[in-house]
């Protein structure tokens, strides 16, 4: 994948709010990022940071009380947020598909796998029932379930097989972008590893881009090309995956890493929890949103919101929003 290729996905200042009794709560606040064809981008952060809201916003699957209040989601240059209902239905599954954490949410419990996969195929492609069933069989083979399971209902499958079935449905129309929202969190580590290895092989073979949402930084570092770290609705750091783990700059990223198990044995042996809680997004504080939990916070941090800028002595693709580093471009 050439680093200078045109982005497949260009998210600009995406803002999503939830209507609540206390007014609008902005869960995703002016978030921007790009994803190139075939690239795998990780999106990490604690629960409630806005990462899953972004995953659902891309194919416009958010439901009330969530409202997209600003920004653009350019897919192949076309703003998904401007499409009418018919046009967005053709983008879903064909261009952008999703795998959720719990496959049971994606699978219909009263339909056989064959019906669920062929429905997706025949809704978008004019093919005969026989051809759709043959493709469904190929998809089940491809994700390691096997076509002999075409007549199974979801409850007849193990958790790992259900997740593989959800992946088969997500890949049915050969989408160019697959959004994985904590796809293996509910599974044991052995099954998780098998599924991720297989997804990696499929991604290499089919060439789709991936937005991989997870709270697990070590997992993301293994699977992704770049990682963006979100805190309280904003991206606070992003970098190529391994440099992010080895040279995390933002105190929040460092805190996340200190709280995670170290599978590569390159960090301090003792794990430390991240004290405090994220701010109330109905009334976010001025300045840096992490200031209440940050041991380095100063008056400047509490008064002025830092912006994402390249770090000194790092690759230009490593950026962070933190007053520990010069906040004027000219100062770098
Ligand atoms: Fe901490 Fe200040 Fe950086 Fe925020 S801007 S992470 S409070 S040092």
Boltz pocket constraint, residues with backbone or C-beta under 6 A from the ligand:
constraints:
  - pocket:
      binder: B
      contacts: [[A, 250], [A, 251], [A, 252], [A, 288], [A, 289], [A, 290], [A, 291], [A, 292], [A, 294], [A, 295], [A, 296], [A, 297], [A, 298], [A, 301], [A, 306], [A, 321], [A, 322], [A, 323], [A, 324]]
      max_distance: 6.0
